[in-house]
Amino acid sequence: MRGRCLPMRTAESVAQMLPFLRCPYSRSPLRLAGDYLETAGDGGDASRYPIVDGIPWLVNEARVAPIDQHFQAQYDDRTARRYDRLIRFQSLLIGCWEPTERRRMVDLLDAPQGGRILEVAVGTGSNLPYLSQAVGPTGEIVALDLSMAMMRVAQAHAESVPAAVHFIRADACSLPFADDTFDAVFYFGGLNLFGDVTAALREMVRVAKPGATIVAGDEGMSEPMRRKWLGRLMGRMNSLNLCRPPFGQVPWDEVEDFELHWAWRELFYVMRFRKAVGGNGETAGRQAAAERQRASVEEEVARRARW
């Protein structure tokens, strides 16, 4: 079955997104104006965002962190075409079957059938088949990235999935969506190199519905793996494998039910948590619960380090 890939090629398809699309900086609603999305600002000024090859560019290039601009430039058309083969090969080298690892991570989402999922940094779209299975043919996936080269490959993947897929070019640190929009948020890969990890995680929580699951992960070995021959080898091959989960950047006062998982033979960390329901991040009760939750997670990591 061919999928309902909706890469925003027409005014009609953009209109489907307008109820929850926002200016990424002012959070003002957007309206369609020809080949642009725009929002009226104070004094009658309007911020305008082009629609390029059917994909809205909801980002101000000058406000993207320099490190994010640097890595975006590295993902050119040639790299994008080779990327999937490279990841599959690397997975086999460490004894992993990539589709199995991706499915396991997506399964952590508990996404509802017919729901709306956001994938931040969709890349070449390798997770789209599993995200589509999670929400079913009546579901919807919003796929976001800064790299147009990677998203062009992802569009080809999207043609074979049953769920509707919308592509948007945007910065993960300034998501162009209304609060409480998504039933689940998925992010995997690149978090360690973000210009502002704290902002990215807070944005993922902001756009999730209360109670929605957020899954975010990247390179970073478990403590036991660091002492094994494979861990020592992978640390020498790629220093990113020596990263640790960014506990200090998690918005603990806005989340609950935090879990730490591992993927790809414990070479990648996967954080799973829910957006807190019915609580205000400023209240003493929420802050106290956040401190207990963080302490519990860090204690568990320390315990594993002693194995």
C-alpha positions as CSV (number, residue, x, y, z in Angstrom):
1,M,0.0,0.0,0.0
2,R,1.3,3.4,-0.8
3,G,1.2,5.9,2.1
4,R,-0.5,9.2,2.4
5,C,2.7,11.2,2.4
6,L,1.7,14.9,2.8
7,P,4.9,16.9,2.2
8,M,2.9,20.2,2.2
9,R,2.9,20.6,-1.6
10,T,-0.4,22.4,-1.7
11,A,-2.3,25.1,0.1
12,E,-4.9,22.5,1.1
13,S,-2.3,20.3,2.8
14,V,-0.7,23.2,4.6
15,A,-4.2,24.2,5.8
16,Q,-4.4,20.9,7.6
17,M,-1.5,21.9,9.8
18,L,-2.5,25.5,10.4
19,P,-4.5,24.9,13.6
20,F,-1.4,23.9,15.5
21,L,1.4,25.6,13.5
22,R,2.9,28.7,15.2
23,C,5.7,31.1,14.7
24,P,8.7,29.4,16.4
25,Y,9.7,32.6,18.2
26,S,6.6,34.6,19.0
27,R,4.2,31.5,19.2
28,S,1.7,33.5,17.2
29,P,-0.7,31.7,14.9
30,L,0.3,31.5,11.2
31,R,-1.8,32.1,8.1
32,L,-1.2,31.0,4.5
33,A,-0.2,33.8,2.1
34,G,0.7,32.3,-1.3
35,D,4.0,30.5,-1.0
36,Y,4.6,31.8,2.5
37,L,3.3,31.3,6.0
38,E,3.1,34.5,7.9
39,T,2.0,36.0,11.2
40,A,1.0,39.6,11.9
41,G,3.3,41.1,14.6
42,D,3.0,44.1,16.8
43,G,2.6,47.3,14.8
44,G,1.4,45.4,11.7
45,D,4.8,43.8,11.0
46,A,4.7,40.2,9.9
47,S,7.2,37.4,10.2
48,R,7.2,35.4,6.9
49,Y,8.4,31.8,6.3
50,P,8.7,30.4,2.8
51,I,7.3,27.0,1.6
52,V,10.1,25.4,-0.4
53,D,9.5,22.3,-2.5
54,G,6.3,21.8,-0.5
55,I,8.0,22.0,2.9
56,P,7.5,25.0,5.2
57,W,10.7,26.5,6.4
58,L,9.7,27.7,9.9
59,V,13.1,28.8,11.0
60,N,15.1,32.0,11.1
61,E,18.6,31.0,10.0
62,A,20.3,33.8,12.0
63,R,18.8,32.3,15.2
64,V,20.1,28.8,14.7
65,A,23.0,28.0,17.0
66,P,26.4,28.0,15.1
67,I,27.1,24.3,16.0
68,D,23.6,23.3,14.6
69,Q,24.4,25.2,11.4
70,H,27.7,23.4,11.2
71,F,26.3,19.9,11.4
72,Q,23.4,20.8,9.1
73,A,25.9,21.7,6.4
74,Q,27.6,18.4,6.8
75,Y,24.4,16.5,5.7
76,D,24.5,17.3,2.0
77,D,22.8,15.3,-0.7
78,R,25.7,12.8,-1.1
79,T,25.8,12.1,2.6
80,A,22.1,11.7,2.8
81,R,22.0,9.1,0.0
82,R,24.7,7.0,1.8
83,Y,23.5,7.5,5.3
84,D,21.1,4.6,5.6
85,R,23.6,2.1,4.3
86,L,26.3,3.4,6.7
87,I,24.0,3.0,9.8
88,R,22.9,-0.5,8.7
89,F,26.6,-1.5,8.3
90,Q,27.6,0.0,11.6
91,S,24.8,-1.8,13.4
92,L,25.8,-5.2,11.9
93,L,29.4,-4.6,13.0
94,I,28.3,-4.5,16.6
95,G,25.9,-7.4,16.3
96,C,22.6,-5.5,16.1
97,W,19.8,-5.6,13.6
98,E,18.8,-2.0,13.0
99,P,15.1,-2.5,12.4
100,T,14.8,-4.4,15.7
101,E,16.5,-1.6,17.6
102,R,14.4,1.1,16.1
103,R,11.1,-0.8,16.7
104,R,12.0,-1.3,20.4
105,M,12.6,2.4,20.8
106,V,9.4,3.4,19.1
107,D,7.5,0.8,21.2
108,L,8.5,2.9,24.3
109,L,6.2,5.7,23.0
110,D,2.9,4.0,23.8
111,A,1.4,6.1,21.0
112,P,-2.4,5.8,20.6
113,Q,-3.9,4.5,17.3
114,G,-5.1,7.5,15.3
115,G,-2.8,9.8,17.3
116,R,-0.4,12.5,16.2
117,I,3.4,12.0,16.7
118,L,6.2,14.5,16.3
119,E,9.6,13.1,15.2
120,V,12.3,15.7,15.9
121,A,15.3,15.3,13.6
122,V,13.7,12.8,11.3
123,G,16.8,12.5,9.2
124,T,16.4,10.0,6.4
125,G,13.1,8.8,7.9
126,S,14.3,5.4,9.1
127,N,11.9,5.5,12.0
128,L,8.8,6.4,9.9
129,P,7.7,2.8,9.3
130,Y,7.6,2.0,13.0
131,L,6.0,5.3,14.0
132,S,3.4,4.7,11.3
133,Q,2.6,1.3,12.7
134,A,2.3,2.9,16.2
135,V,-0.4,5.3,15.1
136,G,-2.0,3.2,12.3
137,P,-3.5,4.4,9.0
138,T,-5.6,7.0,10.6
139,G,-2.7,8.5,12.5
140,E,-0.5,11.4,11.6
141,I,3.3,12.0,11.8
142,V,4.9,15.4,11.8
143,A,8.6,15.0,10.7
144,L,11.0,17.8,11.4
145,D,14.6,18.5,10.5
146,L,17.0,21.3,9.6
147,S,18.5,19.3,6.7
148,M,16.6,19.4,3.4
149,A,18.9,16.8,2.0
150,M,18.0,14.3,4.7
151,M,14.3,15.1,4.4
152,R,14.3,14.5,0.7
153,V,15.4,10.9,1.4
154,A,12.8,10.7,4.2
155,Q,10.0,11.7,1.8
156,A,10.8,8.6,-0.3
157,H,10.5,6.5,2.8
158,A,7.2,8.2,3.7
159,E,5.6,7.1,0.4
160,S,5.4,3.5,1.6
161,V,3.8,4.0,5.1
162,P,0.1,4.1,5.8
163,A,0.0,7.1,8.1
164,A,-0.1,10.7,6.9
165,V,3.4,12.3,7.1
166,H,4.0,16.0,7.1
167,F,7.5,17.5,6.7
168,I,8.7,20.8,8.2
169,R,12.1,22.4,8.3
170,A,12.6,23.9,11.7
171,D,15.0,24.1,14.7
172,A,14.5,21.7,17.5
173,C,15.3,24.4,20.0
174,S,12.4,26.6,18.7
175,L,9.6,24.2,17.7
176,P,6.9,25.9,15.5
177,F,3.9,24.3,17.2
178,A,1.3,25.2,19.8
179,D,1.5,23.9,23.3
180,D,-0.1,20.5,24.0
181,T,-0.2,19.4,20.4
182,F,1.2,15.9,20.2
183,D,0.2,12.6,21.6
184,A,3.8,11.5,21.6
185,V,7.2,13.0,20.8
186,F,10.2,10.9,19.5
187,Y,13.8,12.0,19.1
188,F,16.8,9.9,18.4
189,G,20.3,10.9,17.4
190,G,22.2,14.2,17.5
191,L,21.1,15.4,21.0
192,N,24.6,15.4,22.3
193,L,25.6,17.9,19.7
194,F,22.7,20.3,20.0
195,G,23.6,23.9,20.6
196,D,21.1,24.0,23.5
197,V,20.1,20.6,24.9
198,T,18.0,22.2,27.7
199,A,15.9,24.2,25.2
200,A,15.4,21.3,22.9
201,L,14.1,19.0,25.7
202,R,11.9,21.8,27.1
203,E,10.4,22.4,23.7
204,M,9.6,18.7,23.2
205,V,7.8,18.7,26.6
206,R,6.0,22.0,25.7
207,V,4.4,20.7,22.5
208,A,3.4,17.3,24.0
209,K,0.0,16.9,25.5
210,P,-0.2,16.4,29.3
211,G,0.5,12.7,30.0
212,A,2.1,12.2,26.5
213,T,5.3,10.1,26.3
214,I,8.5,11.7,25.1
215,V,11.4,9.4,24.0
216,A,14.8,10.9,23.4
217,G,18.2,9.2,23.0
218,D,21.6,9.4,21.5
219,E,25.1,7.9,21.7
220,G,26.3,7.3,25.2
221,M,27.3,3.9,26.7
222,S,26.0,2.4,29.9
223,E,28.4,2.2,32.7
224,P,28.9,-1.6,32.5
225,M,29.5,-1.3,28.7
226,R,32.4,1.2,29.3
227,R,34.4,-1.6,31.0
228,K,33.9,-4.2,28.2
229,W,36.2,-4.6,25.2
230,L,33.4,-3.5,22.9
231,G,32.8,-0.4,24.9
232,R,36.5,0.5,25.1
233,L,36.8,0.0,21.3
234,M,33.7,2.1,20.5
235,G,34.9,4.8,22.8
236,R,38.2,5.0,20.8
237,M,36.4,4.9,17.5
238,N,33.9,7.7,18.3
239,S,34.2,9.9,21.4
240,L,30.5,10.6,21.3
241,N,30.0,7.0,22.6
242,L,31.6,8.3,25.8
243,C,28.8,10.8,26.4
244,R,26.3,10.3,29.3
245,P,22.6,10.9,29.4
246,P,22.0,14.7,29.9
247,F,20.2,14.4,33.3
248,G,21.2,18.0,34.0
249,Q,19.2,19.3,31.0
250,V,16.0,17.3,31.6
251,P,13.2,19.7,32.7
252,W,12.5,17.6,35.8
253,D,9.8,20.0,37.1
254,E,7.7,19.4,34.0
255,V,8.0,15.6,33.6
256,E,7.1,12.4,35.5
257,D,7.6,8.6,35.2
258,F,11.2,9.0,34.0
259,E,12.8,5.8,32.8
260,L,16.3,5.1,31.4
261,H,16.7,2.5,28.7
262,W,19.5,1.4,26.5
263,A,19.7,0.5,22.8
264,W,22.3,-1.0,20.3
265,R,24.0,-3.2,22.9
266,E,23.9,-0.4,25.5
267,L,25.9,1.9,23.3
268,F,23.0,4.4,23.2
269,Y,20.9,5.8,26.0
270,V,17.2,6.2,25.6
271,M,15.3,8.5,28.0
272,R,11.6,7.9,28.4
273,F,9.3,10.2,30.4
274,R,5.8,11.7,30.4
275,K,4.7,15.3,30.4
276,A,3.4,16.0,33.9
277,V,-0.3,16.1,34.3
278,G,-2.1,18.8,36.3
279,G,1.0,20.3,37.9
280,N,2.7,23.7,37.7
281,G,6.5,23.6,37.3
282,E,6.7,26.5,39.8
283,T,5.0,24.8,42.7
284,A,7.0,23.5,45.6
285,G,5.3,20.1,45.3
286,R,6.4,19.7,41.7
287,Q,9.9,20.8,42.4
288,A,10.2,18.4,45.3
289,A,8.9,15.5,43.2
290,A,11.4,16.5,40.4
291,E,14.3,16.4,42.8
292,R,13.3,13.0,44.1
293,Q,12.9,11.7,40.5
294,R,16.3,12.9,39.4
295,A,18.0,11.6,42.5
296,S,16.4,8.2,42.0
297,V,17.6,8.0,38.4
298,E,21.1,9.1,39.2
299,E,21.3,6.6,42.0
300,E,20.3,3.8,39.7
301,V,23.0,4.8,37.2
302,A,25.6,4.9,40.0
303,R,24.5,1.5,41.1
304,R,25.0,0.1,37.6
305,A,28.4,1.7,37.5
306,R,29.5,-0.5,40.5
307,W,28.5,-3.8,38.7
